[in-house]
Amino acid sequence: MLHHVVFSSFYTFNDVLLSHGLSPKVALLFDRNTHRLFSQQIFQTFHQANIAQSSFVVPASESAKSLRTAERLYGEFIKNGIDRATALVAVGGGVVGDLGGFLAASYLRGIPLAQVPTTLLAMVDSAIGGKVAINHPLGKNMIGFFYAPVFTFIDVDFLATLPKRDIYSGLAEAFKYALIQDAPFFDRLESQFERVVSLERAAVEQVVKRSVKNKLRVVKRDFKETLGLRALLNFGHTFGHALETLSKYRAFRHGEAVLIGMLCASALSKNLGLIDDASLSRIARFAKRFPISSRLLKRHFFDVEESAMESAMQSDKKKERGLIRFVLLRAIGEAFLCNEKISSRDIRRAIREAKRFLK
């Protein structure tokens, strides 16, 4: 599995496109926000290079990741003459990247894909690694493919328009790499936290590049998640996806839900005797630096019954033979996939402890 990641300014995109052997014909997929913010700049860049372009726009919400949206876009692709020589360029965050990847993997049995992430979360996580999917009413990302883009193009200048809440959300996913396999990165995140959220370019680029390196280190060894290594990237997601499911994806940003989930998973690791109190306290102190709305926390986490969260985990994709498999920590920087049954008592106790830390 080859996965090229290019860090550059967008004005070089045309050269990158052609250097990868793609034809000068693209289908651009935006959400309404990225279309409003970036489409004119991108249209002009392609026009100057004589690259033929069609553009398609979807809502800027998780609801766009649906079979209904995909079916509509298949029809628009056919009407606009999108063929196998056309590269689908997904310009946006996780929703556009997931949906665009799903479309590219399935339309005409596969057309070239280029990811252009415009959010920090997409740059450090969702646009890297080739997992693409849409949602089902019974679970997030349940229908999809492993489909690597020809390249992912990262220009951190896109982040200048991103709301601060989304910066924090992306930083939470970067924090995940520190916890699962890169303990020195945790030191860096603690010391550079304010510089990153203030979008100091050097600090942001360093975090993005290190996150990409961490993710590709796993993905290149286990692209289709057959060895259990890639599952480590889901640290915190079993709990986090449960919160998203219960709130119908309308309350938390994905990174916020994952941050809460990582605190739950860390508490579970401590309660099972895998990490010590000092490690959990350090993780909790860092998690509290993220300003998640107290109203959302109360309504969609603190007031949610632990049993309801546990029930919502039953659609987790790591589940095998009826067993929910949690990614846990042996230490900060060392995660593993637990294949043993964990009791409801321990799961609910971990959720209660995470609530206590965040109150």
Short mmCIF file of the C-alpha atoms (twelve columns), coordinates in Angstrom:
data_MODEL
# 
_entry.id   MODEL 
# 
loop_
_atom_site.group_PDB 
_atom_site.id 
_atom_site.type_symbol 
_atom_site.label_atom_id 
_atom_site.label_alt_id 
_atom_site.label_comp_id 
_atom_site.label_asym_id 
_atom_site.label_seq_id 
_atom_site.Cartn_x 
_atom_site.Cartn_y 
_atom_site.Cartn_z 
_atom_site.pdbx_PDB_model_num 
ATOM 1   C CA . MET A 1   0.000   0.000   0.000   1 
ATOM 2   C CA . LEU A 2   1.542   3.272   -1.145  1 
ATOM 3   C CA . HIS A 3   0.318   6.433   0.515   1 
ATOM 4   C CA . HIS A 4   1.942   9.650   -0.564  1 
ATOM 5   C CA . VAL A 5   1.479   12.689  1.648   1 
ATOM 6   C CA . VAL A 6   2.518   16.045  0.221   1 
ATOM 7   C CA . PHE A 7   3.043   19.118  2.412   1 
ATOM 8   C CA . SER A 8   2.928   22.230  0.262   1 
ATOM 9   C CA . SER A 9   1.001   25.388  -0.638  1 
ATOM 10  C CA . PHE A 10  -2.064  24.780  -2.748  1 
ATOM 11  C CA . TYR A 11  -0.718  26.686  -5.754  1 
ATOM 12  C CA . THR A 12  1.546   23.661  -6.375  1 
ATOM 13  C CA . PHE A 13  -1.391  21.216  -6.449  1 
ATOM 14  C CA . ASN A 14  -1.565  21.050  -10.258 1 
ATOM 15  C CA . ASP A 15  2.076   20.018  -10.484 1 
ATOM 16  C CA . VAL A 16  1.521   17.338  -7.834  1 
ATOM 17  C CA . LEU A 17  -1.566  16.051  -9.655  1 
ATOM 18  C CA . LEU A 18  0.268   15.646  -12.944 1 
ATOM 19  C CA . SER A 19  3.442   14.280  -11.328 1 
ATOM 20  C CA . HIS A 20  1.385   11.374  -10.005 1 
ATOM 21  C CA . GLY A 21  0.345   10.437  -13.531 1 
ATOM 22  C CA . LEU A 22  -3.220  11.681  -13.252 1 
ATOM 23  C CA . SER A 23  -5.022  13.250  -16.204 1 
ATOM 24  C CA . PRO A 24  -5.859  16.984  -16.190 1 
ATOM 25  C CA . LYS A 25  -9.499  16.296  -15.351 1 
ATOM 26  C CA . VAL A 26  -10.936 16.467  -11.841 1 
ATOM 27  C CA . ALA A 27  -14.233 16.155  -9.973  1 
ATOM 28  C CA . LEU A 28  -14.153 18.409  -6.924  1 
ATOM 29  C CA . LEU A 29  -16.193 17.446  -3.869  1 
ATOM 30  C CA . PHE A 30  -16.858 20.197  -1.315  1 
ATOM 31  C CA . ASP A 31  -19.134 20.672  1.622   1 
ATOM 32  C CA . ARG A 32  -21.042 23.941  1.764   1 
ATOM 33  C CA . ASN A 33  -18.436 25.538  4.026   1 
ATOM 34  C CA . THR A 34  -15.368 24.586  1.996   1 
ATOM 35  C CA . HIS A 35  -17.168 25.538  -1.214  1 
ATOM 36  C CA . ARG A 36  -17.879 29.002  0.203   1 
ATOM 37  C CA . LEU A 37  -14.369 29.464  1.587   1 
ATOM 38  C CA . PHE A 38  -12.080 27.869  -0.959  1 
ATOM 39  C CA . SER A 39  -13.834 27.100  -4.248  1 
ATOM 40  C CA . GLN A 40  -12.919 30.318  -6.082  1 
ATOM 41  C CA . GLN A 41  -9.231  29.951  -5.194  1 
ATOM 42  C CA . ILE A 42  -9.266  26.318  -6.308  1 
ATOM 43  C CA . PHE A 43  -11.264 26.958  -9.492  1 
ATOM 44  C CA . GLN A 44  -8.799  29.678  -10.480 1 
ATOM 45  C CA . THR A 45  -5.795  27.457  -9.790  1 
ATOM 46  C CA . PHE A 46  -7.181  24.700  -12.014 1 
ATOM 47  C CA . HIS A 47  -8.341  27.115  -14.721 1 
ATOM 48  C CA . GLN A 48  -4.868  28.628  -15.036 1 
ATOM 49  C CA . ALA A 49  -3.427  25.136  -15.524 1 
ATOM 50  C CA . ASN A 50  -6.085  24.134  -18.097 1 
ATOM 51  C CA . ILE A 51  -7.413  21.373  -15.855 1 
ATOM 52  C CA . ALA A 52  -11.021 20.431  -16.631 1 
ATOM 53  C CA . GLN A 53  -13.184 20.501  -13.558 1 
ATOM 54  C CA . SER A 54  -16.635 19.632  -12.305 1 
ATOM 55  C CA . SER A 55  -17.750 20.449  -8.771  1 
ATOM 56  C CA . PHE A 56  -20.220 18.864  -6.369  1 
ATOM 57  C CA . VAL A 57  -21.400 20.162  -2.999  1 
ATOM 58  C CA . VAL A 58  -22.849 18.316  0.010   1 
ATOM 59  C CA . PRO A 59  -24.122 19.528  3.395   1 
ATOM 60  C CA . ALA A 60  -21.471 20.273  6.008   1 
ATOM 61  C CA . SER A 61  -22.743 17.677  8.447   1 
ATOM 62  C CA . GLU A 62  -22.374 14.004  9.355   1 
ATOM 63  C CA . SER A 63  -25.752 13.396  7.703   1 
ATOM 64  C CA . ALA A 64  -24.054 13.738  4.307   1 
ATOM 65  C CA . LYS A 65  -22.291 10.404  4.899   1 
ATOM 66  C CA . SER A 66  -25.304 8.396   3.754   1 
ATOM 67  C CA . LEU A 67  -26.393 6.035   1.015   1 
ATOM 68  C CA . ARG A 68  -28.949 8.630   -0.055  1 
ATOM 69  C CA . THR A 69  -26.232 11.252  -0.639  1 
ATOM 70  C CA . ALA A 70  -24.017 8.717   -2.406  1 
ATOM 71  C CA . GLU A 71  -26.845 7.694   -4.746  1 
ATOM 72  C CA . ARG A 72  -27.536 11.320  -5.641  1 
ATOM 73  C CA . LEU A 73  -23.873 11.958  -6.410  1 
ATOM 74  C CA . TYR A 74  -23.532 8.809   -8.524  1 
ATOM 75  C CA . GLY A 75  -26.286 10.243  -10.713 1 
ATOM 76  C CA . GLU A 76  -24.573 13.629  -10.932 1 
ATOM 77  C CA . PHE A 77  -21.273 11.947  -11.827 1 
ATOM 78  C CA . ILE A 78  -22.924 10.035  -14.662 1 
ATOM 79  C CA . LYS A 79  -24.658 13.161  -16.002 1 
ATOM 80  C CA . ASN A 80  -21.377 15.113  -15.889 1 
ATOM 81  C CA . GLY A 81  -19.379 12.452  -17.717 1 
ATOM 82  C CA . ILE A 82  -17.112 11.522  -14.816 1 
ATOM 83  C CA . ASP A 83  -15.031 8.578   -16.052 1 
ATOM 84  C CA . ARG A 84  -12.117 6.455   -14.862 1 
ATOM 85  C CA . ALA A 85  -9.614  9.066   -16.002 1 
ATOM 86  C CA . THR A 86  -11.181 11.649  -13.683 1 
ATOM 87  C CA . ALA A 87  -9.577  12.197  -10.288 1 
ATOM 88  C CA . LEU A 88  -11.998 12.839  -7.458  1 
ATOM 89  C CA . VAL A 89  -10.522 15.599  -5.271  1 
ATOM 90  C CA . ALA A 90  -12.138 15.703  -1.814  1 
ATOM 91  C CA . VAL A 91  -11.757 19.180  -0.292  1 
ATOM 92  C CA . GLY A 92  -12.871 19.326  3.316   1 
ATOM 93  C CA . GLY A 93  -12.847 17.635  6.679   1 
ATOM 94  C CA . GLY A 94  -13.693 14.123  7.739   1 
ATOM 95  C CA . VAL A 95  -17.178 14.073  6.222   1 
ATOM 96  C CA . VAL A 96  -16.030 15.077  2.726   1 
ATOM 97  C CA . GLY A 97  -12.974 12.841  2.940   1 
ATOM 98  C CA . ASP A 98  -14.979 9.801   4.001   1 
ATOM 99  C CA . LEU A 99  -17.771 10.378  1.501   1 
ATOM 100 C CA . GLY A 100 -15.369 11.254  -1.314  1 
ATOM 101 C CA . GLY A 101 -13.303 8.174   -0.646  1 
ATOM 102 C CA . PHE A 102 -16.409 5.995   -0.562  1 
ATOM 103 C CA . LEU A 103 -17.547 7.417   -3.902  1 
ATOM 104 C CA . ALA A 104 -14.119 7.040   -5.510  1 
ATOM 105 C CA . ALA A 105 -13.812 3.429   -4.343  1 
ATOM 106 C CA . SER A 106 -17.249 2.415   -5.626  1 
ATOM 107 C CA . TYR A 107 -17.977 4.524   -8.713  1 
ATOM 108 C CA . LEU A 108 -17.013 2.644   -11.904 1 
ATOM 109 C CA . ARG A 109 -15.310 0.115   -9.589  1 
ATOM 110 C CA . GLY A 110 -12.763 2.737   -8.596  1 
ATOM 111 C CA . ILE A 111 -11.502 6.107   -9.822  1 
ATOM 112 C CA . PRO A 112 -8.375  7.990   -8.627  1 
ATOM 113 C CA . LEU A 113 -8.716  9.828   -5.333  1 
ATOM 114 C CA . ALA A 114 -6.836  12.842  -3.969  1 
ATOM 115 C CA . GLN A 115 -7.543  14.009  -0.440  1 
ATOM 116 C CA . VAL A 116 -7.225  17.722  0.377   1 
ATOM 117 C CA . PRO A 117 -7.984  17.982  4.111   1 
ATOM 118 C CA . THR A 118 -8.969  21.419  5.373   1 
ATOM 119 C CA . THR A 119 -9.430  20.617  9.083   1 
ATOM 120 C CA . LEU A 120 -6.804  19.675  11.628  1 
ATOM 121 C CA . LEU A 121 -8.599  16.413  12.422  1 
ATOM 122 C CA . ALA A 122 -8.573  15.389  8.769   1 
ATOM 123 C CA . MET A 123 -4.911  16.356  8.370   1 
ATOM 124 C CA . VAL A 124 -3.748  14.277  11.329  1 
ATOM 125 C CA . ASP A 125 -6.145  11.373  10.980  1 
ATOM 126 C CA . SER A 126 -9.097  10.850  8.670   1 
ATOM 127 C CA . ALA A 127 -7.432  11.834  5.375   1 
ATOM 128 C CA . ILE A 128 -4.503  9.508   6.110   1 
ATOM 129 C CA . GLY A 129 -4.626  5.749   5.752   1 
ATOM 130 C CA . GLY A 130 -7.342  4.953   3.213   1 
ATOM 131 C CA . LYS A 131 -10.284 4.073   5.461   1 
ATOM 132 C CA . VAL A 132 -13.406 5.488   3.818   1 
ATOM 133 C CA . ALA A 133 -16.997 4.924   4.850   1 
ATOM 134 C CA . ILE A 134 -20.531 6.187   5.215   1 
ATOM 135 C CA . ASN A 135 -22.882 5.771   8.151   1 
ATOM 136 C CA . HIS A 136 -25.865 3.537   8.778   1 
ATOM 137 C CA . PRO A 137 -28.644 4.474   11.223  1 
ATOM 138 C CA . LEU A 138 -27.404 1.659   13.478  1 
ATOM 139 C CA . GLY A 139 -23.750 2.702   13.505  1 
ATOM 140 C CA . LYS A 140 -21.064 5.097   12.346  1 
ATOM 141 C CA . ASN A 141 -18.809 4.171   9.394   1 
ATOM 142 C CA . MET A 142 -20.457 0.778   8.988   1 
ATOM 143 C CA . ILE A 143 -20.401 0.726   5.140   1 
ATOM 144 C CA . GLY A 144 -17.095 1.346   3.430   1 
ATOM 145 C CA . PHE A 145 -13.762 0.358   1.969   1 
ATOM 146 C CA . PHE A 146 -10.031 0.331   2.465   1 
ATOM 147 C CA . TYR A 147 -9.119  2.582   -0.478  1 
ATOM 148 C CA . ALA A 148 -5.866  4.530   -0.491  1 
ATOM 149 C CA . PRO A 149 -5.766  7.926   -2.176  1 
ATOM 150 C CA . VAL A 150 -3.173  8.489   -4.874  1 
ATOM 151 C CA . PHE A 151 -1.966  11.261  -2.576  1 
ATOM 152 C CA . THR A 152 -3.060  13.419  0.341   1 
ATOM 153 C CA . PHE A 153 -2.229  17.105  -0.065  1 
ATOM 154 C CA . ILE A 154 -1.766  19.092  3.153   1 
ATOM 155 C CA . ASP A 155 -1.612  22.892  3.228   1 
ATOM 156 C CA . VAL A 156 -1.911  24.112  6.830   1 
ATOM 157 C CA . ASP A 157 -2.966  27.556  5.572   1 
ATOM 158 C CA . PHE A 158 -6.448  26.077  5.147   1 
ATOM 159 C CA . LEU A 159 -6.695  26.025  8.954   1 
ATOM 160 C CA . ALA A 160 -6.803  29.837  9.161   1 
ATOM 161 C CA . THR A 161 -10.593 29.787  8.653   1 
ATOM 162 C CA . LEU A 162 -11.242 26.877  11.015  1 
ATOM 163 C CA . PRO A 163 -13.255 27.580  14.195  1 
ATOM 164 C CA . LYS A 164 -11.225 27.211  17.371  1 
ATOM 165 C CA . ARG A 165 -13.450 24.359  18.527  1 
ATOM 166 C CA . ASP A 166 -12.375 22.345  15.500  1 
ATOM 167 C CA . ILE A 167 -8.704  23.041  16.191  1 
ATOM 168 C CA . TYR A 168 -9.119  21.495  19.628  1 
ATOM 169 C CA . SER A 169 -11.016 18.577  18.083  1 
ATOM 170 C CA . GLY A 170 -8.154  17.813  15.714  1 
ATOM 171 C CA . LEU A 171 -5.590  18.169  18.460  1 
ATOM 172 C CA . ALA A 172 -7.428  15.475  20.417  1 
ATOM 173 C CA . GLU A 173 -6.767  12.993  17.598  1 
ATOM 174 C CA . ALA A 174 -3.085  13.972  17.603  1 
ATOM 175 C CA . PHE A 175 -3.058  13.267  21.357  1 
ATOM 176 C CA . LYS A 176 -4.178  9.719   20.546  1 
ATOM 177 C CA . TYR A 177 -0.854  8.955   18.832  1 
ATOM 178 C CA . ALA A 178 1.040   10.061  21.907  1 
ATOM 179 C CA . LEU A 179 -0.959  7.693   24.082  1 
ATOM 180 C CA . ILE A 180 -0.843  4.627   21.845  1 
ATOM 181 C CA . GLN A 181 2.752   4.633   20.588  1 
ATOM 182 C CA . ASP A 182 4.708   7.889   20.971  1 
ATOM 183 C CA . ALA A 183 5.235   8.913   24.605  1 
ATOM 184 C CA . PRO A 184 7.755   11.703  23.751  1 
ATOM 185 C CA . PHE A 185 5.051   13.268  21.583  1 
ATOM 186 C CA . PHE A 186 2.967   13.713  24.767  1 
ATOM 187 C CA . ASP A 187 5.765   15.884  26.194  1 
ATOM 188 C CA . ARG A 188 5.732   17.942  23.002  1 
ATOM 189 C CA . LEU A 189 1.955   18.384  23.045  1 
ATOM 190 C CA . GLU A 190 1.977   19.485  26.677  1 
ATOM 191 C CA . SER A 191 4.629   22.126  26.041  1 
ATOM 192 C CA . GLN A 192 3.357   23.319  22.647  1 
ATOM 193 C CA . PHE A 193 -0.387  23.196  23.365  1 
ATOM 194 C CA . GLU A 194 -1.054  26.943  23.324  1 
ATOM 195 C CA . ARG A 195 1.130   27.518  20.265  1 
ATOM 196 C CA . VAL A 196 -0.755  24.875  18.319  1 
ATOM 197 C CA . VAL A 197 -4.237  26.108  19.217  1 
ATOM 198 C CA . SER A 198 -3.073  29.647  18.346  1 
ATOM 199 C CA . LEU A 199 -2.117  28.264  14.911  1 
ATOM 200 C CA . GLU A 200 1.553   29.190  15.036  1 
ATOM 201 C CA . ARG A 201 2.610   27.682  11.732  1 
ATOM 202 C CA . ALA A 202 5.802   25.943  12.873  1 
ATOM 203 C CA . ALA A 203 4.079   24.334  15.845  1 
ATOM 204 C CA . VAL A 204 1.074   23.216  13.783  1 
ATOM 205 C CA . GLU A 205 3.197   21.750  10.993  1 
ATOM 206 C CA . GLN A 206 5.283   19.851  13.510  1 
ATOM 207 C CA . VAL A 207 2.199   18.304  15.137  1 
ATOM 208 C CA . VAL A 208 0.638   17.419  11.774  1 
ATOM 209 C CA . LYS A 209 3.813   15.861  10.375  1 
ATOM 210 C CA . ARG A 210 4.453   13.824  13.511  1 
ATOM 211 C CA . SER A 211 0.838   12.645  13.589  1 
ATOM 212 C CA . VAL A 212 0.975   11.612  9.925   1 
ATOM 213 C CA . LYS A 213 4.228   9.746   10.549  1 
ATOM 214 C CA . ASN A 214 2.665   7.934   13.497  1 
ATOM 215 C CA . LYS A 215 -0.426  6.928   11.568  1 
ATOM 216 C CA . LEU A 216 1.453   5.748   8.484   1 
ATOM 217 C CA . ARG A 217 3.773   3.718   10.707  1 
ATOM 218 C CA . VAL A 218 0.739   1.606   11.635  1 
ATOM 219 C CA . VAL A 219 -1.148  1.716   8.335   1 
ATOM 220 C CA . LYS A 220 1.791   0.562   6.219   1 
ATOM 221 C CA . ARG A 221 2.106   -2.561  8.369   1 
ATOM 222 C CA . ASP A 222 -1.614  -3.373  8.599   1 
ATOM 223 C CA . PHE A 223 -3.536  -1.554  5.860   1 
ATOM 224 C CA . LYS A 224 -6.668  -3.723  5.999   1 
ATOM 225 C CA . GLU A 225 -6.587  -4.281  9.768   1 
ATOM 226 C CA . THR A 226 -5.880  -7.988  9.491   1 
ATOM 227 C CA . LEU A 227 -3.062  -8.108  12.069  1 
ATOM 228 C CA . GLY A 228 -4.744  -6.176  14.872  1 
ATOM 229 C CA . LEU A 229 -2.215  -3.333  14.668  1 
ATOM 230 C CA . ARG A 230 -4.483  -0.845  12.950  1 
ATOM 231 C CA . ALA A 231 -7.161  -1.381  15.551  1 
ATOM 232 C CA . LEU A 232 -4.883  0.489   17.974  1 
ATOM 233 C CA . LEU A 233 -5.766  3.669   16.087  1 
ATOM 234 C CA . ASN A 234 -9.275  3.275   17.493  1 
ATOM 235 C CA . PHE A 235 -8.113  3.989   21.036  1 
ATOM 236 C CA . GLY A 236 -10.969 5.837   22.753  1 
ATOM 237 C CA . HIS A 237 -13.296 5.320   19.806  1 
ATOM 238 C CA . THR A 238 -15.394 2.531   21.331  1 
ATOM 239 C CA . PHE A 239 -16.531 4.877   24.084  1 
ATOM 240 C CA . GLY A 240 -16.486 7.927   21.813  1 
ATOM 241 C CA . HIS A 241 -18.615 6.380   19.084  1 
ATOM 242 C CA . ALA A 242 -21.151 5.377   21.736  1 
ATOM 243 C CA . LEU A 243 -21.495 9.030   22.748  1 
ATOM 244 C CA . GLU A 244 -21.863 10.074  19.116  1 
ATOM 245 C CA . THR A 245 -24.487 7.404   18.482  1 
ATOM 246 C CA . LEU A 246 -26.534 8.364   21.546  1 
ATOM 247 C CA . SER A 247 -26.490 12.039  20.546  1 
ATOM 248 C CA . LYS A 248 -27.208 11.181  16.886  1 
ATOM 249 C CA . TYR A 249 -23.888 12.810  15.939  1 
ATOM 250 C CA . ARG A 250 -25.338 16.246  16.757  1 
ATOM 251 C CA . ALA A 251 -23.644 17.144  20.037  1 
ATOM 252 C CA . PHE A 252 -19.901 16.546  20.065  1 
ATOM 253 C CA . ARG A 253 -17.254 17.115  17.457  1 
ATOM 254 C CA . HIS A 254 -15.621 13.792  16.639  1 
ATOM 255 C CA . GLY A 255 -12.394 14.769  18.400  1 
ATOM 256 C CA . GLU A 256 -14.320 15.814  21.503  1 
ATOM 257 C CA . ALA A 257 -16.085 12.445  21.660  1 
ATOM 258 C CA . VAL A 258 -12.772 10.633  21.146  1 
ATOM 259 C CA . LEU A 259 -11.098 12.726  23.864  1 
ATOM 260 C CA . ILE A 260 -13.815 11.705  26.338  1 
ATOM 261 C CA . GLY A 261 -13.505 8.127   25.066  1 
ATOM 262 C CA . MET A 262 -9.740  8.118   25.592  1 
ATOM 263 C CA . LEU A 263 -10.233 9.261   29.170  1 
ATOM 264 C CA . CYS A 264 -12.737 6.429   29.691  1 
ATOM 265 C CA . ALA A 265 -10.342 3.908   28.130  1 
ATOM 266 C CA . SER A 266 -7.474  5.215   30.242  1 
ATOM 267 C CA . ALA A 267 -9.584  4.912   33.390  1 
ATOM 268 C CA . LEU A 268 -10.468 1.362   32.373  1 
ATOM 269 C CA . SER A 269 -6.775  0.594   31.870  1 
ATOM 270 C CA . LYS A 270 -5.993  1.907   35.343  1 
ATOM 271 C CA . ASN A 271 -8.874  0.006   36.943  1 
ATOM 272 C CA . LEU A 272 -7.605  -3.213  35.363  1 
ATOM 273 C CA . GLY A 273 -4.157  -2.614  36.856  1 
ATOM 274 C CA . LEU A 274 -2.465  -1.819  33.546  1 
ATOM 275 C CA . ILE A 275 -1.401  1.794   34.183  1 
ATOM 276 C CA . ASP A 276 -0.819  3.616   37.445  1 
ATOM 277 C CA . ASP A 277 -2.688  6.489   39.059  1 
ATOM 278 C CA . ALA A 278 0.000   9.001   38.051  1 
ATOM 279 C CA . SER A 279 -0.378  8.151   34.353  1 
ATOM 280 C CA . LEU A 280 -4.146  8.445   34.497  1 
ATOM 281 C CA . SER A 281 -3.927  11.749  36.361  1 
ATOM 282 C CA . ARG A 282 -1.539  13.130  33.745  1 
ATOM 283 C CA . ILE A 283 -3.879  12.082  30.917  1 
ATOM 284 C CA . ALA A 284 -6.849  13.614  32.731  1 
ATOM 285 C CA . ARG A 285 -5.003  16.912  33.371  1 
ATOM 286 C CA . PHE A 286 -4.229  17.227  29.674  1 
ATOM 287 C CA . ALA A 287 -7.790  16.300  28.662  1 
ATOM 288 C CA . LYS A 288 -9.136  19.071  30.898  1 
ATOM 289 C CA . ARG A 289 -7.207  21.652  28.846  1 
ATOM 290 C CA . PHE A 290 -9.705  21.083  26.029  1 
ATOM 291 C CA . PRO A 291 -12.645 23.506  26.473  1 
ATOM 292 C CA . ILE A 292 -15.622 21.250  25.766  1 
ATOM 293 C CA . SER A 293 -18.951 22.989  26.410  1 
ATOM 294 C CA . SER A 294 -20.130 22.320  29.962  1 
ATOM 295 C CA . ARG A 295 -23.721 22.259  28.688  1 
ATOM 296 C CA . LEU A 296 -22.907 19.530  26.158  1 
ATOM 297 C CA . LEU A 297 -20.916 17.562  28.713  1 
ATOM 298 C CA . LYS A 298 -23.782 17.628  31.172  1 
ATOM 299 C CA . ARG A 299 -26.532 16.727  28.737  1 
ATOM 300 C CA . HIS A 300 -24.675 14.218  26.551  1 
ATOM 301 C CA . PHE A 301 -22.161 12.659  28.965  1 
ATOM 302 C CA . PHE A 302 -22.682 13.374  32.661  1 
ATOM 303 C CA . ASP A 303 -26.467 12.785  32.495  1 
ATOM 304 C CA . VAL A 304 -26.166 9.719   30.241  1 
ATOM 305 C CA . GLU A 305 -26.543 6.412   32.071  1 
ATOM 306 C CA . GLU A 306 -23.423 4.238   31.971  1 
ATOM 307 C CA . SER A 307 -25.625 1.322   30.906  1 
ATOM 308 C CA . ALA A 308 -26.857 3.319   27.889  1 
ATOM 309 C CA . MET A 309 -23.286 3.961   26.766  1 
ATOM 310 C CA . GLU A 310 -22.438 0.296   27.172  1 
ATOM 311 C CA . SER A 311 -25.461 -0.713  25.083  1 
ATOM 312 C CA . ALA A 312 -24.493 1.749   22.350  1 
ATOM 313 C CA . MET A 313 -21.104 0.027   22.076  1 
ATOM 314 C CA . GLN A 314 -22.729 -3.130  20.707  1 
ATOM 315 C CA . SER A 315 -22.373 -1.839  17.121  1 
ATOM 316 C CA . ASP A 316 -18.615 -1.280  17.525  1 
ATOM 317 C CA . LYS A 317 -16.682 -2.481  14.468  1 
ATOM 318 C CA . LYS A 318 -13.979 -4.152  16.600  1 
ATOM 319 C CA . LYS A 319 -16.592 -6.471  18.082  1 
ATOM 320 C CA . GLU A 320 -15.922 -10.161 17.338  1 
ATOM 321 C CA . ARG A 321 -18.099 -13.149 18.243  1 
ATOM 322 C CA . GLY A 322 -20.233 -10.889 20.406  1 
ATOM 323 C CA . LEU A 323 -17.211 -9.579  22.350  1 
ATOM 324 C CA . ILE A 324 -16.421 -5.862  22.509  1 
ATOM 325 C CA . ARG A 325 -12.654 -5.571  22.144  1 
ATOM 326 C CA . PHE A 326 -11.221 -2.496  23.820  1 
ATOM 327 C CA . VAL A 327 -7.948  -0.795  22.971  1 
ATOM 328 C CA . LEU A 328 -6.213  -0.294  26.330  1 
ATOM 329 C CA . LEU A 329 -2.928  1.122   27.627  1 
ATOM 330 C CA . ARG A 330 -0.051  -0.747  29.237  1 
ATOM 331 C CA . ALA A 331 1.704   2.595   29.620  1 
ATOM 332 C CA . ILE A 332 1.590   6.040   28.053  1 
ATOM 333 C CA . GLY A 333 2.906   5.315   24.577  1 
ATOM 334 C CA . GLU A 334 2.012   1.613   24.564  1 
ATOM 335 C CA . ALA A 335 -1.465  0.384   23.598  1 
ATOM 336 C CA . PHE A 336 -2.820  -3.077  22.841  1 
ATOM 337 C CA . LEU A 337 -6.061  -4.664  21.667  1 
ATOM 338 C CA . CYS A 338 -7.660  -6.587  24.520  1 
ATOM 339 C CA . ASN A 339 -9.271  -9.838  23.397  1 
ATOM 340 C CA . GLU A 340 -10.622 -10.754 26.823  1 
ATOM 341 C CA . LYS A 341 -14.131 -10.058 28.037  1 
ATOM 342 C CA . ILE A 342 -14.363 -6.997  30.255  1 
ATOM 343 C CA . SER A 343 -17.213 -6.936  32.736  1 
ATOM 344 C CA . SER A 344 -20.045 -4.423  32.650  1 
ATOM 345 C CA . ARG A 345 -19.008 -3.433  36.158  1 
ATOM 346 C CA . ASP A 346 -15.532 -2.402  34.995  1 
ATOM 347 C CA . ILE A 347 -16.840 -0.606  31.895  1 
ATOM 348 C CA . ARG A 348 -19.372 1.408   33.882  1 
ATOM 349 C CA . ARG A 349 -16.862 2.193   36.623  1 
ATOM 350 C CA . ALA A 350 -14.445 3.606   34.013  1 
ATOM 351 C CA . ILE A 351 -17.187 5.834   32.584  1 
ATOM 352 C CA . ARG A 352 -18.052 7.117   36.067  1 
ATOM 353 C CA . GLU A 353 -14.403 7.874   36.761  1 
ATOM 354 C CA . ALA A 354 -14.033 9.801   33.491  1 
ATOM 355 C CA . LYS A 355 -17.099 11.825  34.417  1 
ATOM 356 C CA . ARG A 356 -15.550 12.649  37.781  1 
ATOM 357 C CA . PHE A 357 -12.337 13.885  36.150  1 
ATOM 358 C CA . LEU A 358 -14.196 16.185  33.740  1 
ATOM 359 C CA . LYS A 359 -16.630 17.696  36.263  1 
# 
